[in-house]
Amino acid sequence: MERVMVGIAIDEIEKAVEQFSPEEQERLEKKLWALRMDPIVNKMRKAARRNKITEKDIEKTCKEVRKELYEKCIARGN
């Protein structure tokens, strides 16, 4: 597929989008959201693969945090 570069200013795009129907605007919004979110989600997935964490690690951390919060609560007299 051959690509063609077109010089369009943002304000021209905004004016064009304002002329879209609400359905077309929603469709465009979903596409733009996906364009923004896909790289972020991919980055998170890549980081998750690098930083493996087990269920046991999660449970241990949760217990530690609960204990710490409980001790703070007791110290304040709650």
N, CA, C and O atoms as CSV, one atom per row, in Angstrom:
chain,resi,resn,atom,element,x,y,z
A,1,MET,N,N,0.835,-1.175,0.000
A,1,MET,CA,C,0.000,0.000,0.000
A,1,MET,C,C,0.883,1.242,0.000
A,1,MET,O,O,1.754,1.397,0.856
A,2,GLU,N,N,0.657,2.097,-0.937
A,2,GLU,CA,C,1.433,3.324,-1.051
A,2,GLU,C,C,0.854,4.382,-0.129
A,2,GLU,O,O,-0.365,4.529,-0.040
A,3,ARG,N,N,1.721,5.124,0.560
A,3,ARG,CA,C,1.275,6.172,1.477
A,3,ARG,C,C,1.435,7.534,0.827
A,3,ARG,O,O,2.363,7.780,0.058
A,4,VAL,N,N,0.504,8.402,1.161
A,4,VAL,CA,C,0.549,9.772,0.679
A,4,VAL,C,C,0.487,10.688,1.887
A,4,VAL,O,O,-0.390,10.537,2.737
A,5,MET,N,N,1.406,11.633,1.971
A,5,MET,CA,C,1.411,12.583,3.076
A,5,MET,C,C,0.578,13.797,2.690
A,5,MET,O,O,0.736,14.351,1.602
A,6,VAL,N,N,-0.305,14.201,3.585
A,6,VAL,CA,C,-1.179,15.343,3.338
A,6,VAL,C,C,-0.972,16.335,4.468
A,6,VAL,O,O,-0.992,15.963,5.642
A,7,GLY,N,N,-0.775,17.584,4.117
A,7,GLY,CA,C,-0.580,18.622,5.128
A,7,GLY,C,C,-1.905,19.255,5.513
A,7,GLY,O,O,-2.441,20.088,4.782
A,8,ILE,N,N,-2.434,18.855,6.672
A,8,ILE,CA,C,-3.690,19.412,7.163
A,8,ILE,C,C,-3.447,19.907,8.583
A,8,ILE,O,O,-2.885,19.192,9.412
A,9,ALA,N,N,-3.871,21.124,8.852
A,9,ALA,CA,C,-3.710,21.707,10.186
A,9,ALA,C,C,-4.742,21.107,11.140
A,9,ALA,O,O,-5.822,20.689,10.724
A,10,ILE,N,N,-4.394,21.074,12.406
A,10,ILE,CA,C,-5.283,20.522,13.429
A,10,ILE,C,C,-6.634,21.241,13.428
A,10,ILE,O,O,-7.677,20.598,13.549
A,11,ASP,N,N,-6.619,22.562,13.294
A,11,ASP,CA,C,-7.895,23.287,13.314
A,11,ASP,C,C,-8.783,22.902,12.137
A,11,ASP,O,O,-10.009,22.928,12.253
A,12,GLU,N,N,-8.187,22.548,11.017
A,12,GLU,CA,C,-8.969,22.078,9.872
A,12,GLU,C,C,-9.607,20.724,10.183
A,12,GLU,O,O,-10.753,20.464,9.815
A,13,ILE,N,N,-8.856,19.879,10.859
A,13,ILE,CA,C,-9.386,18.564,11.243
A,13,ILE,C,C,-10.517,18.745,12.244
A,13,ILE,O,O,-11.553,18.089,12.140
A,14,GLU,N,N,-10.320,19.637,13.218
A,14,GLU,CA,C,-11.368,19.880,14.214
A,14,GLU,C,C,-12.659,20.364,13.550
A,14,GLU,O,O,-13.751,19.925,13.911
A,15,LYS,N,N,-12.526,21.265,12.584
A,15,LYS,CA,C,-13.713,21.771,11.877
A,15,LYS,C,C,-14.412,20.647,11.107
A,15,LYS,O,O,-15.641,20.582,11.063
A,16,ALA,N,N,-13.624,19.777,10.510
A,16,ALA,CA,C,-14.204,18.651,9.780
A,16,ALA,C,C,-14.925,17.709,10.737
A,16,ALA,O,O,-16.024,17.245,10.435
A,17,VAL,N,N,-14.326,17.425,11.874
A,17,VAL,CA,C,-14.928,16.513,12.851
A,17,VAL,C,C,-16.232,17.086,13.395
A,17,VAL,O,O,-17.181,16.344,13.649
A,18,GLU,N,N,-16.279,18.396,13.572
A,18,GLU,CA,C,-17.508,19.036,14.054
A,18,GLU,C,C,-18.670,18.805,13.083
A,18,GLU,O,O,-19.833,18.855,13.483
A,19,GLN,N,N,-18.361,18.558,11.836
A,19,GLN,CA,C,-19.406,18.326,10.837
A,19,GLN,C,C,-19.872,16.869,10.811
A,19,GLN,O,O,-20.878,16.550,10.177
A,20,PHE,N,N,-19.152,15.994,11.492
A,20,PHE,CA,C,-19.539,14.585,11.550
A,20,PHE,C,C,-20.807,14.419,12.370
A,20,PHE,O,O,-21.122,15.240,13.231
A,21,SER,N,N,-21.518,13.358,12.090
A,21,SER,CA,C,-22.676,13.002,12.910
A,21,SER,C,C,-22.157,12.491,14.257
A,21,SER,O,O,-20.987,12.124,14.364
A,22,PRO,N,N,-23.004,12.463,15.277
A,22,PRO,CA,C,-22.566,11.927,16.574
A,22,PRO,C,C,-22.031,10.489,16.469
A,22,PRO,O,O,-21.087,10.123,17.168
A,23,GLU,N,N,-22.629,9.697,15.611
A,23,GLU,CA,C,-22.168,8.313,15.425
A,23,GLU,C,C,-20.768,8.279,14.820
A,23,GLU,O,O,-19.924,7.481,15.230
A,24,GLU,N,N,-20.530,9.151,13.843
A,24,GLU,CA,C,-19.206,9.203,13.213
A,24,GLU,C,C,-18.161,9.716,14.200
A,24,GLU,O,O,-17.030,9.230,14.223
A,25,GLN,N,N,-18.543,10.701,15.014
A,25,GLN,CA,C,-17.621,11.229,16.026
A,25,GLN,C,C,-17.267,10.140,17.040
A,25,GLN,O,O,-16.115,10.025,17.459
A,26,GLU,N,N,-18.265,9.343,17.430
A,26,GLU,CA,C,-18.008,8.257,18.380
A,26,GLU,C,C,-17.090,7.207,17.766
A,26,GLU,O,O,-16.191,6.694,18.432
A,27,ARG,N,N,-17.315,6.894,16.512
A,27,ARG,CA,C,-16.462,5.925,15.813
A,27,ARG,C,C,-15.015,6.421,15.756
A,27,ARG,O,O,-14.076,5.662,15.996
A,28,LEU,N,N,-14.852,7.703,15.433
A,28,LEU,CA,C,-13.517,8.299,15.385
A,28,LEU,C,C,-12.880,8.298,16.772
A,28,LEU,O,O,-11.693,8.004,16.918
A,29,GLU,N,N,-13.667,8.627,17.780
A,29,GLU,CA,C,-13.154,8.650,19.146
A,29,GLU,C,C,-12.631,7.268,19.556
A,29,GLU,O,O,-11.573,7.163,20.176
A,30,LYS,N,N,-13.364,6.225,19.214
A,30,LYS,CA,C,-12.928,4.863,19.548
A,30,LYS,C,C,-11.619,4.512,18.845
A,30,LYS,O,O,-10.738,3.891,19.439
A,31,LYS,N,N,-11.498,4.907,17.596
A,31,LYS,CA,C,-10.260,4.628,16.862
A,31,LYS,C,C,-9.080,5.388,17.462
A,31,LYS,O,O,-7.990,4.836,17.611
A,32,LEU,N,N,-9.303,6.654,17.804
A,32,LEU,CA,C,-8.229,7.465,18.385
A,32,LEU,C,C,-7.844,6.937,19.761
A,32,LEU,O,O,-6.666,6.918,20.118
A,33,TRP,N,N,-8.847,6.505,20.538
A,33,TRP,CA,C,-8.569,5.932,21.858
A,33,TRP,C,C,-7.686,4.695,21.706
A,33,TRP,O,O,-6.719,4.522,22.447
A,34,ALA,N,N,-8.020,3.845,20.751
A,34,ALA,CA,C,-7.223,2.637,20.524
A,34,ALA,C,C,-5.798,2.996,20.105
A,34,ALA,O,O,-4.840,2.357,20.541
A,35,LEU,N,N,-5.658,4.010,19.266
A,35,LEU,CA,C,-4.321,4.433,18.844
A,35,LEU,C,C,-3.483,4.917,20.019
A,35,LEU,O,O,-2.276,4.680,20.070
A,36,ARG,N,N,-4.135,5.600,20.968
A,36,ARG,CA,C,-3.408,6.091,22.141
A,36,ARG,C,C,-3.122,4.970,23.132
A,36,ARG,O,O,-2.040,4.915,23.717
A,37,MET,N,N,-4.079,4.088,23.321
A,37,MET,CA,C,-3.959,3.083,24.373
A,37,MET,C,C,-3.127,1.866,23.974
A,37,MET,O,O,-2.458,1.285,24.828
A,38,ASP,N,N,-3.148,1.472,22.731
A,38,ASP,CA,C,-2.416,0.277,22.311
A,38,ASP,C,C,-0.937,0.322,22.702
A,38,ASP,O,O,-0.436,-0.654,23.260
A,39,PRO,N,N,-0.222,1.413,22.432
A,39,PRO,CA,C,1.188,1.441,22.842
A,39,PRO,C,C,1.371,1.352,24.364
A,39,PRO,O,O,2.330,0.747,24.844
A,40,ILE,N,N,0.455,1.952,25.106
A,40,ILE,CA,C,0.548,1.914,26.566
A,40,ILE,C,C,0.310,0.494,27.069
A,40,ILE,O,O,1.049,-0.002,27.919
A,41,VAL,N,N,-0.720,-0.153,26.542
A,41,VAL,CA,C,-1.026,-1.529,26.951
A,41,VAL,C,C,0.117,-2.461,26.565
A,41,VAL,O,O,0.502,-3.332,27.345
A,42,ASN,N,N,0.650,-2.282,25.381
A,42,ASN,CA,C,1.776,-3.117,24.953
A,42,ASN,C,C,2.981,-2.932,25.858
A,42,ASN,O,O,3.675,-3.897,26.177
A,43,LYS,N,N,3.234,-1.702,26.271
A,43,LYS,CA,C,4.348,-1.416,27.177
A,43,LYS,C,C,4.122,-2.099,28.526
A,43,LYS,O,O,5.052,-2.658,29.107
A,44,MET,N,N,2.877,-2.053,29.023
A,44,MET,CA,C,2.559,-2.703,30.291
A,44,MET,C,C,2.715,-4.215,30.186
A,44,MET,O,O,3.237,-4.855,31.099
A,45,ARG,N,N,2.267,-4.777,29.082
A,45,ARG,CA,C,2.403,-6.221,28.895
A,45,ARG,C,C,3.874,-6.635,28.841
A,45,ARG,O,O,4.269,-7.649,29.414
A,46,LYS,N,N,4.666,-5.836,28.146
A,46,LYS,CA,C,6.094,-6.125,28.039
A,46,LYS,C,C,6.748,-6.070,29.417
A,46,LYS,O,O,7.561,-6.929,29.760
A,47,ALA,N,N,6.393,-5.062,30.200
A,47,ALA,CA,C,6.939,-4.933,31.550
A,47,ALA,C,C,6.498,-6.104,32.419
A,47,ALA,O,O,7.279,-6.599,33.233
A,48,ALA,N,N,5.270,-6.548,32.256
A,48,ALA,CA,C,4.764,-7.673,33.047
A,48,ALA,C,C,5.517,-8.954,32.707
A,48,ALA,O,O,5.785,-9.772,33.587
A,49,ARG,N,N,5.851,-9.126,31.458
A,49,ARG,CA,C,6.613,-10.324,31.060
A,49,ARG,C,C,8.020,-10.284,31.648
A,49,ARG,O,O,8.565,-11.318,32.032
A,50,ARG,N,N,8.603,-9.094,31.717
A,50,ARG,CA,C,9.952,-8.935,32.266
A,50,ARG,C,C,9.959,-9.132,33.769
A,50,ARG,O,O,10.883,-9.725,34.327
A,51,ASN,N,N,8.935,-8.635,34.410
A,51,ASN,CA,C,8.885,-8.631,35.871
A,51,ASN,C,C,7.845,-9.635,36.364
A,51,ASN,O,O,6.792,-9.260,36.880
A,52,LYS,N,N,8.156,-10.887,36.196
A,52,LYS,CA,C,7.235,-11.940,36.620
A,52,LYS,C,C,7.013,-11.849,38.119
A,52,LYS,O,O,7.949,-11.641,38.891
A,53,ILE,N,N,5.772,-12.006,38.515
A,53,ILE,CA,C,5.425,-12.002,39.929
A,53,ILE,C,C,4.435,-13.137,40.152
A,53,ILE,O,O,3.517,-13.346,39.358
A,54,THR,N,N,4.633,-13.848,41.218
A,54,THR,CA,C,3.782,-14.995,41.495
A,54,THR,C,C,2.620,-14.597,42.401
A,54,THR,O,O,2.636,-13.542,43.036
A,55,GLU,N,N,1.630,-15.454,42.442
A,55,GLU,CA,C,0.495,-15.240,43.334
A,55,GLU,C,C,0.969,-15.202,44.790
A,55,GLU,O,O,0.455,-14.436,45.605
A,56,LYS,N,N,1.944,-16.032,45.093
A,56,LYS,CA,C,2.505,-16.079,46.446
A,56,LYS,C,C,3.141,-14.735,46.811
A,56,LYS,O,O,2.976,-14.256,47.932
A,57,ASP,N,N,3.867,-14.125,45.865
A,57,ASP,CA,C,4.476,-12.810,46.095
A,57,ASP,C,C,3.405,-11.758,46.373
A,57,ASP,O,O,3.563,-10.913,47.255
A,58,ILE,N,N,2.326,-11.821,45.618
A,58,ILE,CA,C,1.231,-10.851,45.786
A,58,ILE,C,C,0.601,-11.017,47.165
A,58,ILE,O,O,0.380,-10.037,47.877
A,59,GLU,N,N,0.315,-12.255,47.533
A,59,GLU,CA,C,-0.291,-12.523,48.839
A,59,GLU,C,C,0.613,-12.051,49.972
A,59,GLU,O,O,0.137,-11.470,50.947
A,60,LYS,N,N,1.911,-12.299,49.847
A,60,LYS,CA,C,2.874,-11.880,50.873
A,60,LYS,C,C,2.866,-10.365,51.017
A,60,LYS,O,O,2.837,-9.849,52.134
A,61,THR,N,N,2.891,-9.656,49.909
A,61,THR,CA,C,2.881,-8.194,49.938
A,61,THR,C,C,1.584,-7.674,50.546
A,61,THR,O,O,1.602,-6.733,51.340
A,62,CYS,N,N,0.463,-8.281,50.176
A,62,CYS,CA,C,-0.835,-7.862,50.732
A,62,CYS,C,C,-0.862,-8.042,52.245
A,62,CYS,O,O,-1.328,-7.161,52.967
A,63,LYS,N,N,-0.369,-9.169,52.725
A,63,LYS,CA,C,-0.332,-9.425,54.170
A,63,LYS,C,C,0.540,-8.390,54.880
A,63,LYS,O,O,0.170,-7.885,55.940
A,64,GLU,N,N,1.685,-8.080,54.299
A,64,GLU,CA,C,2.574,-7.083,54.895
A,64,GLU,C,C,1.912,-5.711,54.966
A,64,GLU,O,O,2.020,-5.011,55.973
A,65,VAL,N,N,1.234,-5.337,53.901
A,65,VAL,CA,C,0.576,-4.030,53.858
A,65,VAL,C,C,-0.581,-3.997,54.849
A,65,VAL,O,O,-0.750,-3.014,55.570
A,66,ARG,N,N,-1.381,-5.065,54.893
A,66,ARG,CA,C,-2.487,-5.127,55.852
A,66,ARG,C,C,-1.978,-4.997,57.289
A,66,ARG,O,O,-2.558,-4.274,58.100
A,67,LYS,N,N,-0.891,-5.704,57.592
A,67,LYS,CA,C,-0.314,-5.656,58.934
A,67,LYS,C,C,0.138,-4.232,59.257
A,67,LYS,O,O,-0.124,-3.723,60.346
A,68,GLU,N,N,0.813,-3.601,58.312
A,68,GLU,CA,C,1.291,-2.234,58.505
A,68,GLU,C,C,0.126,-1.268,58.728
A,68,GLU,O,O,0.184,-0.419,59.617
A,69,LEU,N,N,-0.919,-1.394,57.930
A,69,LEU,CA,C,-2.088,-0.521,58.076
A,69,LEU,C,C,-2.792,-0.764,59.404
A,69,LEU,O,O,-3.243,0.177,60.058
A,70,TYR,N,N,-2.885,-2.035,59.799
A,70,TYR,CA,C,-3.512,-2.384,61.066
A,70,TYR,C,C,-2.736,-1.765,62.226
A,70,TYR,O,O,-3.325,-1.199,63.147
A,71,GLU,N,N,-1.413,-1.878,62.171
A,71,GLU,CA,C,-0.585,-1.325,63.240
A,71,GLU,C,C,-0.698,0.185,63.319
A,71,GLU,O,O,-0.710,0.744,64.416
A,72,LYS,N,N,-0.783,0.865,62.166
A,72,LYS,CA,C,-0.970,2.322,62.144
A,72,LYS,C,C,-2.327,2.690,62.741
A,72,LYS,O,O,-2.453,3.662,63.486
A,73,CYS,N,N,-3.331,1.899,62.399
A,73,CYS,CA,C,-4.692,2.138,62.893
A,73,CYS,C,C,-4.727,1.994,64.414
A,73,CYS,O,O,-5.323,2.822,65.103
A,74,ILE,N,N,-4.093,0.948,64.935
A,74,ILE,CA,C,-4.042,0.718,66.375
A,74,ILE,C,C,-3.273,1.831,67.070
A,74,ILE,O,O,-3.663,2.275,68.149
A,75,ALA,N,N,-2.185,2.282,66.462
A,75,ALA,CA,C,-1.357,3.343,67.042
A,75,ALA,C,C,-2.149,4.649,67.154
A,75,ALA,O,O,-1.923,5.426,68.082
A,76,ARG,N,N,-3.064,4.895,66.230
A,76,ARG,CA,C,-3.880,6.125,66.263
A,76,ARG,C,C,-5.072,5.973,67.191
A,76,ARG,O,O,-5.757,6.949,67.497
A,77,GLY,N,N,-5.324,4.740,67.643
A,77,GLY,CA,C,-6.437,4.514,68.555
A,77,GLY,C,C,-7.748,4.256,67.844
A,77,GLY,O,O,-8.812,4.391,68.450
A,78,ASN,N,N,-7.700,3.885,66.569
A,78,ASN,CA,C,-8.932,3.600,65.812
A,78,ASN,C,C,-9.308,2.142,65.925
A,78,ASN,O,O,-10.313,1.717,65.355
